[in-house]
Amino acid sequence: MSRILNFLRREDGPTAVEYAVMLALIVAVCIAAIGALGNNTRMMFNDSGDKLNSAW
């Protein structure tokens, strides 16, 4: 019985789960930011290339 109560009092498991959820959210935000930044950069380079081509 004391083993069950000790298991329920410990906070190691929930803490690890909370850190895993936070890490997953941070990774998701980073992937979204990199995707948006890459898309904007590609559009900027394409625009610059088009302007250079039309100047010649």
PDB file with SEQRES, HELIX, SHEET and CRYST1 records, atoms N, CA, C and O in Angstrom:
SEQRES   1 A   56  MET SER ARG ILE LEU ASN PHE LEU ARG ARG GLU ASP GLY          
SEQRES   2 A   56  PRO THR ALA VAL GLU TYR ALA VAL MET LEU ALA LEU ILE          
SEQRES   3 A   56  VAL ALA VAL CYS ILE ALA ALA ILE GLY ALA LEU GLY ASN          
SEQRES   4 A   56  ASN THR ARG MET MET PHE ASN ASP SER GLY ASP LYS LEU          
SEQRES   5 A   56  ASN SER ALA TRP                                              
HELIX    1 AA1 SER A    2  ARG A    9  1                                   8    
HELIX    2 AA2 ASP A   12  ALA A   55  1                                  44    
CRYST1    1.000    1.000    1.000  90.00  90.00  90.00 P 1           1          
ATOM      1  N   MET A   1       0.823  -1.200   0.000  1.00  0.00           N  
ATOM      2  CA  MET A   1       0.000   0.000   0.000  1.00  0.00           C  
ATOM      3  C   MET A   1       0.865   1.261   0.000  1.00  0.00           C  
ATOM      4  O   MET A   1       0.552   2.243  -0.672  1.00  0.00           O  
ATOM      5  N   SER A   2       1.951   1.216   0.762  1.00  0.00           N  
ATOM      6  CA  SER A   2       2.817   2.398   0.821  1.00  0.00           C  
ATOM      7  C   SER A   2       3.501   2.637  -0.525  1.00  0.00           C  
ATOM      8  O   SER A   2       3.801   3.780  -0.870  1.00  0.00           O  
ATOM      9  N   ARG A   3       3.748   1.585  -1.279  1.00  0.00           N  
ATOM     10  CA  ARG A   3       4.353   1.767  -2.602  1.00  0.00           C  
ATOM     11  C   ARG A   3       3.412   2.524  -3.538  1.00  0.00           C  
ATOM     12  O   ARG A   3       3.852   3.366  -4.320  1.00  0.00           O  
ATOM     13  N   ILE A   4       2.130   2.226  -3.455  1.00  0.00           N  
ATOM     14  CA  ILE A   4       1.147   2.910  -4.304  1.00  0.00           C  
ATOM     15  C   ILE A   4       1.042   4.376  -3.925  1.00  0.00           C  
ATOM     16  O   ILE A   4       1.006   5.249  -4.792  1.00  0.00           O  
ATOM     17  N   LEU A   5       0.994   4.648  -2.605  1.00  0.00           N  
ATOM     18  CA  LEU A   5       0.919   6.039  -2.159  1.00  0.00           C  
ATOM     19  C   LEU A   5       2.186   6.803  -2.532  1.00  0.00           C  
ATOM     20  O   LEU A   5       2.113   7.968  -2.922  1.00  0.00           O  
ATOM     21  N   ASN A   6       3.333   6.164  -2.416  1.00  0.00           N  
ATOM     22  CA  ASN A   6       4.590   6.806  -2.802  1.00  0.00           C  
ATOM     23  C   ASN A   6       4.599   7.114  -4.294  1.00  0.00           C  
ATOM     24  O   ASN A   6       5.063   8.177  -4.706  1.00  0.00           O  
ATOM     25  N   PHE A   7       4.095   6.199  -5.098  1.00  0.00           N  
ATOM     26  CA  PHE A   7       4.026   6.410  -6.544  1.00  0.00           C  
ATOM     27  C   PHE A   7       3.114   7.597  -6.872  1.00  0.00           C  
ATOM     28  O   PHE A   7       3.432   8.396  -7.753  1.00  0.00           O  
ATOM     29  N   LEU A   8       1.995   7.715  -6.173  1.00  0.00           N  
ATOM     30  CA  LEU A   8       1.056   8.801  -6.443  1.00  0.00           C  
ATOM     31  C   LEU A   8       1.589  10.154  -5.969  1.00  0.00           C  
ATOM     32  O   LEU A   8       1.212  11.193  -6.512  1.00  0.00           O  
ATOM     33  N   ARG A   9       2.457  10.146  -4.970  1.00  0.00           N  
ATOM     34  CA  ARG A   9       3.013  11.411  -4.456  1.00  0.00           C  
ATOM     35  C   ARG A   9       4.156  11.935  -5.326  1.00  0.00           C  
ATOM     36  O   ARG A   9       4.394  13.142  -5.380  1.00  0.00           O  
ATOM     37  N   ARG A  10       4.855  11.040  -5.999  1.00  0.00           N  
ATOM     38  CA  ARG A  10       6.005  11.460  -6.802  1.00  0.00           C  
ATOM     39  C   ARG A  10       5.548  12.313  -7.973  1.00  0.00           C  
ATOM     40  O   ARG A  10       4.474  12.095  -8.534  1.00  0.00           O  
ATOM     41  N   GLU A  11       6.362  13.273  -8.329  1.00  0.00           N  
ATOM     42  CA  GLU A  11       6.007  14.191  -9.411  1.00  0.00           C  
ATOM     43  C   GLU A  11       6.952  14.065 -10.597  1.00  0.00           C  
ATOM     44  O   GLU A  11       6.941  14.923 -11.481  1.00  0.00           O  
ATOM     45  N   ASP A  12       7.755  13.036 -10.638  1.00  0.00           N  
ATOM     46  CA  ASP A  12       8.709  12.877 -11.740  1.00  0.00           C  
ATOM     47  C   ASP A  12       8.012  12.630 -13.068  1.00  0.00           C  
ATOM     48  O   ASP A  12       8.391  13.216 -14.082  1.00  0.00           O  
ATOM     49  N   GLY A  13       7.013  11.782 -13.077  1.00  0.00           N  
ATOM     50  CA  GLY A  13       6.314  11.449 -14.313  1.00  0.00           C  
ATOM     51  C   GLY A  13       5.600  12.627 -14.937  1.00  0.00           C  
ATOM     52  O   GLY A  13       5.816  12.915 -16.114  1.00  0.00           O  
ATOM     53  N   PRO A  14       4.740  13.330 -14.177  1.00  0.00           N  
ATOM     54  CA  PRO A  14       4.055  14.487 -14.760  1.00  0.00           C  
ATOM     55  C   PRO A  14       5.010  15.591 -15.202  1.00  0.00           C  
ATOM     56  O   PRO A  14       4.755  16.270 -16.196  1.00  0.00           O  
ATOM     57  N   THR A  15       6.100  15.772 -14.473  1.00  0.00           N  
ATOM     58  CA  THR A  15       7.061  16.798 -14.858  1.00  0.00           C  
ATOM     59  C   THR A  15       7.697  16.452 -16.205  1.00  0.00           C  
ATOM     60  O   THR A  15       7.862  17.326 -17.057  1.00  0.00           O  
ATOM     61  N   ALA A  16       8.050  15.196 -16.398  1.00  0.00           N  
ATOM     62  CA  ALA A  16       8.643  14.777 -17.672  1.00  0.00           C  
ATOM     63  C   ALA A  16       7.651  14.964 -18.812  1.00  0.00           C  
ATOM     64  O   ALA A  16       8.033  15.371 -19.909  1.00  0.00           O  
ATOM     65  N   VAL A  17       6.393  14.671 -18.563  1.00  0.00           N  
ATOM     66  CA  VAL A  17       5.368  14.839 -19.599  1.00  0.00           C  
ATOM     67  C   VAL A  17       5.202  16.321 -19.931  1.00  0.00           C  
ATOM     68  O   VAL A  17       5.060  16.682 -21.099  1.00  0.00           O  
ATOM     69  N   GLU A  18       5.219  17.175 -18.917  1.00  0.00           N  
ATOM     70  CA  GLU A  18       5.091  18.615 -19.165  1.00  0.00           C  
ATOM     71  C   GLU A  18       6.256  19.125 -20.003  1.00  0.00           C  
ATOM     72  O   GLU A  18       6.059  19.914 -20.927  1.00  0.00           O  
ATOM     73  N   TYR A  19       7.470  18.676 -19.685  1.00  0.00           N  
ATOM     74  CA  TYR A  19       8.627  19.093 -20.475  1.00  0.00           C  
ATOM     75  C   TYR A  19       8.528  18.577 -21.914  1.00  0.00           C  
ATOM     76  O   TYR A  19       8.906  19.283 -22.849  1.00  0.00           O  
ATOM     77  N   ALA A  20       8.039  17.388 -22.092  1.00  0.00           N  
ATOM     78  CA  ALA A  20       7.894  16.841 -23.439  1.00  0.00           C  
ATOM     79  C   ALA A  20       6.872  17.639 -24.242  1.00  0.00           C  
ATOM     80  O   ALA A  20       7.082  17.893 -25.428  1.00  0.00           O  
ATOM     81  N   VAL A  21       5.771  18.038 -23.611  1.00  0.00           N  
ATOM     82  CA  VAL A  21       4.754  18.835 -24.306  1.00  0.00           C  
ATOM     83  C   VAL A  21       5.320  20.210 -24.661  1.00  0.00           C  
ATOM     84  O   VAL A  21       5.101  20.704 -25.767  1.00  0.00           O  
ATOM     85  N   MET A  22       6.047  20.828 -23.726  1.00  0.00           N  
ATOM     86  CA  MET A  22       6.656  22.137 -24.016  1.00  0.00           C  
ATOM     87  C   MET A  22       7.655  22.025 -25.165  1.00  0.00           C  
ATOM     88  O   MET A  22       7.688  22.883 -26.047  1.00  0.00           O  
ATOM     89  N   LEU A  23       8.464  20.976 -25.158  1.00  0.00           N  
ATOM     90  CA  LEU A  23       9.442  20.788 -26.225  1.00  0.00           C  
ATOM     91  C   LEU A  23       8.751  20.594 -27.570  1.00  0.00           C  
ATOM     92  O   LEU A  23       9.200  21.134 -28.581  1.00  0.00           O  
ATOM     93  N   ALA A  24       7.673  19.836 -27.588  1.00  0.00           N  
ATOM     94  CA  ALA A  24       6.936  19.621 -28.838  1.00  0.00           C  
ATOM     95  C   ALA A  24       6.355  20.933 -29.360  1.00  0.00           C  
ATOM     96  O   ALA A  24       6.378  21.183 -30.565  1.00  0.00           O  
ATOM     97  N   LEU A  25       5.836  21.768 -28.466  1.00  0.00           N  
ATOM     98  CA  LEU A  25       5.288  23.059 -28.896  1.00  0.00           C  
ATOM     99  C   LEU A  25       6.384  23.982 -29.416  1.00  0.00           C  
ATOM    100  O   LEU A  25       6.190  24.678 -30.412  1.00  0.00           O  
ATOM    101  N   ILE A  26       7.527  23.989 -28.749  1.00  0.00           N  
ATOM    102  CA  ILE A  26       8.637  24.828 -29.208  1.00  0.00           C  
ATOM    103  C   ILE A  26       9.112  24.377 -30.582  1.00  0.00           C  
ATOM    104  O   ILE A  26       9.375  25.211 -31.448  1.00  0.00           O  
ATOM    105  N   VAL A  27       9.224  23.081 -30.792  1.00  0.00           N  
ATOM    106  CA  VAL A  27       9.654  22.554 -32.093  1.00  0.00           C  
ATOM    107  C   VAL A  27       8.640  22.920 -33.176  1.00  0.00           C  
ATOM    108  O   VAL A  27       9.023  23.289 -34.286  1.00  0.00           O  
ATOM    109  N   ALA A  28       7.352  22.819 -32.858  1.00  0.00           N  
ATOM    110  CA  ALA A  28       6.321  23.154 -33.841  1.00  0.00           C  
ATOM    111  C   ALA A  28       6.386  24.628 -34.226  1.00  0.00           C  
ATOM    112  O   ALA A  28       6.250  24.969 -35.401  1.00  0.00           O  
ATOM    113  N   VAL A  29       6.592  25.500 -33.246  1.00  0.00           N  
ATOM    114  CA  VAL A  29       6.696  26.937 -33.533  1.00  0.00           C  
ATOM    115  C   VAL A  29       7.942  27.221 -34.367  1.00  0.00           C  
ATOM    116  O   VAL A  29       7.894  28.025 -35.298  1.00  0.00           O  
ATOM    117  N   CYS A  30       9.048  26.574 -34.043  1.00  0.00           N  
ATOM    118  CA  CYS A  30      10.280  26.777 -34.819  1.00  0.00           C  
ATOM    119  C   CYS A  30      10.117  26.326 -36.260  1.00  0.00           C  
ATOM    120  O   CYS A  30      10.573  27.006 -37.179  1.00  0.00           O  
ATOM    121  N   ILE A  31       9.478  25.197 -36.462  1.00  0.00           N  
ATOM    122  CA  ILE A  31       9.264  24.704 -37.834  1.00  0.00           C  
ATOM    123  C   ILE A  31       8.373  25.658 -38.609  1.00  0.00           C  
ATOM    124  O   ILE A  31       8.631  25.932 -39.782  1.00  0.00           O  
ATOM    125  N   ALA A  32       7.327  26.165 -37.967  1.00  0.00           N  
ATOM    126  CA  ALA A  32       6.441  27.113 -38.647  1.00  0.00           C  
ATOM    127  C   ALA A  32       7.178  28.407 -38.980  1.00  0.00           C  
ATOM    128  O   ALA A  32       7.000  28.961 -40.065  1.00  0.00           O  
ATOM    129  N   ALA A  33       8.003  28.890 -38.056  1.00  0.00           N  
ATOM    130  CA  ALA A  33       8.743  30.133 -38.288  1.00  0.00           C  
ATOM    131  C   ALA A  33       9.763  29.953 -39.405  1.00  0.00           C  
ATOM    132  O   ALA A  33       9.911  30.830 -40.256  1.00  0.00           O  
ATOM    133  N   ILE A  34      10.458  28.840 -39.409  1.00  0.00           N  
ATOM    134  CA  ILE A  34      11.451  28.597 -40.462  1.00  0.00           C  
ATOM    135  C   ILE A  34      10.764  28.463 -41.814  1.00  0.00           C  
ATOM    136  O   ILE A  34      11.281  28.938 -42.824  1.00  0.00           O  
ATOM    137  N   GLY A  35       9.614  27.825 -41.836  1.00  0.00           N  
ATOM    138  CA  GLY A  35       8.868  27.700 -43.091  1.00  0.00           C  
ATOM    139  C   GLY A  35       8.426  29.045 -43.625  1.00  0.00           C  
ATOM    140  O   GLY A  35       8.550  29.314 -44.820  1.00  0.00           O  
ATOM    141  N   ALA A  36       7.908  29.893 -42.747  1.00  0.00           N  
ATOM    142  CA  ALA A  36       7.459  31.219 -43.177  1.00  0.00           C  
ATOM    143  C   ALA A  36       8.639  32.084 -43.611  1.00  0.00           C  
ATOM    144  O   ALA A  36       8.555  32.797 -44.611  1.00  0.00           O  
ATOM    145  N   LEU A  37       9.724  32.021 -42.869  1.00  0.00           N  
ATOM    146  CA  LEU A  37      10.905  32.807 -43.215  1.00  0.00           C  
ATOM    147  C   LEU A  37      11.493  32.337 -44.542  1.00  0.00           C  
ATOM    148  O   LEU A  37      11.902  33.153 -45.367  1.00  0.00           O  
ATOM    149  N   GLY A  38      11.533  31.031 -44.746  1.00  0.00           N  
ATOM    150  CA  GLY A  38      12.059  30.505 -46.007  1.00  0.00           C  
ATOM    151  C   GLY A  38      11.200  30.908 -47.187  1.00  0.00           C  
ATOM    152  O   GLY A  38      11.719  31.225 -48.258  1.00  0.00           O  
ATOM    153  N   ASN A  39       9.890  30.899 -47.001  1.00  0.00           N  
ATOM    154  CA  ASN A  39       8.982  31.283 -48.074  1.00  0.00           C  
ATOM    155  C   ASN A  39       9.163  32.763 -48.419  1.00  0.00           C  
ATOM    156  O   ASN A  39       9.218  33.124 -49.595  1.00  0.00           O  
ATOM    157  N   ASN A  40       9.255  33.617 -47.401  1.00  0.00           N  
ATOM    158  CA  ASN A  40       9.441  35.048 -47.657  1.00  0.00           C  
ATOM    159  C   ASN A  40      10.787  35.321 -48.319  1.00  0.00           C  
ATOM    160  O   ASN A  40      10.882  36.176 -49.200  1.00  0.00           O  
ATOM    161  N   THR A  41      11.823  34.605 -47.903  1.00  0.00           N  
ATOM    162  CA  THR A  41      13.146  34.790 -48.498  1.00  0.00           C  
ATOM    163  C   THR A  41      13.144  34.363 -49.963  1.00  0.00           C  
ATOM    164  O   THR A  41      13.726  35.037 -50.813  1.00  0.00           O  
ATOM    165  N   ARG A  42      12.487  33.244 -50.251  1.00  0.00           N  
ATOM    166  CA  ARG A  42      12.407  32.775 -51.636  1.00  0.00           C  
ATOM    167  C   ARG A  42      11.690  33.804 -52.508  1.00  0.00           C  
ATOM    168  O   ARG A  42      12.128  34.093 -53.621  1.00  0.00           O  
ATOM    169  N   MET A  43      10.587  34.357 -52.000  1.00  0.00           N  
ATOM    170  CA  MET A  43       9.847  35.360 -52.758  1.00  0.00           C  
ATOM    171  C   MET A  43      10.702  36.612 -52.984  1.00  0.00           C  
ATOM    172  O   MET A  43      10.646  37.215 -54.055  1.00  0.00           O  
ATOM    173  N   MET A  44      11.490  37.002 -51.982  1.00  0.00           N  
ATOM    174  CA  MET A  44      12.338  38.178 -52.110  1.00  0.00           C  
ATOM    175  C   MET A  44      13.413  37.953 -53.183  1.00  0.00           C  
ATOM    176  O   MET A  44      13.662  38.838 -54.001  1.00  0.00           O  
ATOM    177  N   PHE A  45      14.044  36.786 -53.184  1.00  0.00           N  
ATOM    178  CA  PHE A  45      15.066  36.498 -54.190  1.00  0.00           C  
ATOM    179  C   PHE A  45      14.460  36.391 -55.580  1.00  0.00           C  
ATOM    180  O   PHE A  45      15.060  36.852 -56.551  1.00  0.00           O  
ATOM    181  N   ASN A  46      13.289  35.795 -55.692  1.00  0.00           N  
ATOM    182  CA  ASN A  46      12.629  35.719 -56.997  1.00  0.00           C  
ATOM    183  C   ASN A  46      12.302  37.111 -57.522  1.00  0.00           C  
ATOM    184  O   ASN A  46      12.468  37.384 -58.711  1.00  0.00           O  
ATOM    185  N   ASP A  47      11.839  37.989 -56.640  1.00  0.00           N  
ATOM    186  CA  ASP A  47      11.525  39.366 -57.040  1.00  0.00           C  
ATOM    187  C   ASP A  47      12.785  40.098 -57.488  1.00  0.00           C  
ATOM    188  O   ASP A  47      12.778  40.814 -58.490  1.00  0.00           O  
ATOM    189  N   SER A  48      13.863  39.910 -56.736  1.00  0.00           N  
ATOM    190  CA  SER A  48      15.138  40.562 -57.115  1.00  0.00           C  
ATOM    191  C   SER A  48      15.637  40.023 -58.457  1.00  0.00           C  
ATOM    192  O   SER A  48      16.124  40.787 -59.290  1.00  0.00           O  
ATOM    193  N   GLY A  49      15.519  38.718 -58.666  1.00  0.00           N  
ATOM    194  CA  GLY A  49      15.929  38.141 -59.938  1.00  0.00           C  
ATOM    195  C   GLY A  49      15.108  38.648 -61.100  1.00  0.00           C  
ATOM    196  O   GLY A  49      15.641  38.916 -62.177  1.00  0.00           O  
ATOM    197  N   ASP A  50      13.802  38.783 -60.882  1.00  0.00           N  
ATOM    198  CA  ASP A  50      12.932  39.308 -61.940  1.00  0.00           C  
ATOM    199  C   ASP A  50      13.291  40.753 -62.289  1.00  0.00           C  
ATOM    200  O   ASP A  50      13.279  41.134 -63.459  1.00  0.00           O  
ATOM    201  N   LYS A  51      13.608  41.552 -61.274  1.00  0.00           N  
ATOM    202  CA  LYS A  51      13.992  42.942 -61.537  1.00  0.00           C  
ATOM    203  C   LYS A  51      15.302  43.033 -62.270  1.00  0.00           C  
ATOM    204  O   LYS A  51      15.468  43.877 -63.150  1.00  0.00           O  
ATOM    205  N   LEU A  52      16.255  42.155 -61.911  1.00  0.00           N  
ATOM    206  CA  LEU A  52      17.530  42.154 -62.618  1.00  0.00           C  
ATOM    207  C   LEU A  52      17.360  41.714 -64.065  1.00  0.00           C  
ATOM    208  O   LEU A  52      17.984  42.284 -64.960  1.00  0.00           O  
ATOM    209  N   ASN A  53      16.520  40.705 -64.307  1.00  0.00           N  
ATOM    210  CA  ASN A  53      16.286  40.231 -65.668  1.00  0.00           C  
ATOM    211  C   ASN A  53      15.604  41.306 -66.512  1.00  0.00           C  
ATOM    212  O   ASN A  53      15.931  41.472 -67.687  1.00  0.00           O  
ATOM    213  N   SER A  54      14.670  42.027 -65.927  1.00  0.00           N  
ATOM    214  CA  SER A  54      13.984  43.052 -66.698  1.00  0.00           C  
ATOM    215  C   SER A  54      14.868  44.272 -66.934  1.00  0.00           C  
ATOM    216  O   SER A  54      14.629  45.023 -67.880  1.00  0.00           O  
ATOM    217  N   ALA A  55      15.879  44.486 -66.102  1.00  0.00           N  
ATOM    218  CA  ALA A  55      16.787  45.621 -66.290  1.00  0.00           C  
ATOM    219  C   ALA A  55      17.717  45.383 -67.475  1.00  0.00           C  
ATOM    220  O   ALA A  55      18.174  46.341 -68.099  1.00  0.00           O  
ATOM    221  N   TRP A  56      18.002  44.131 -67.792  1.00  0.00           N  
ATOM    222  CA  TRP A  56      18.875  43.821 -68.907  1.00  0.00           C  
ATOM    223  C   TRP A  56      18.063  43.756 -70.154  1.00  0.00           C  
ATOM    224  O   TRP A  56      18.604  43.503 -71.231  1.00  0.00           O  
TER     225      TRP A  56                                                      
END                                                                             
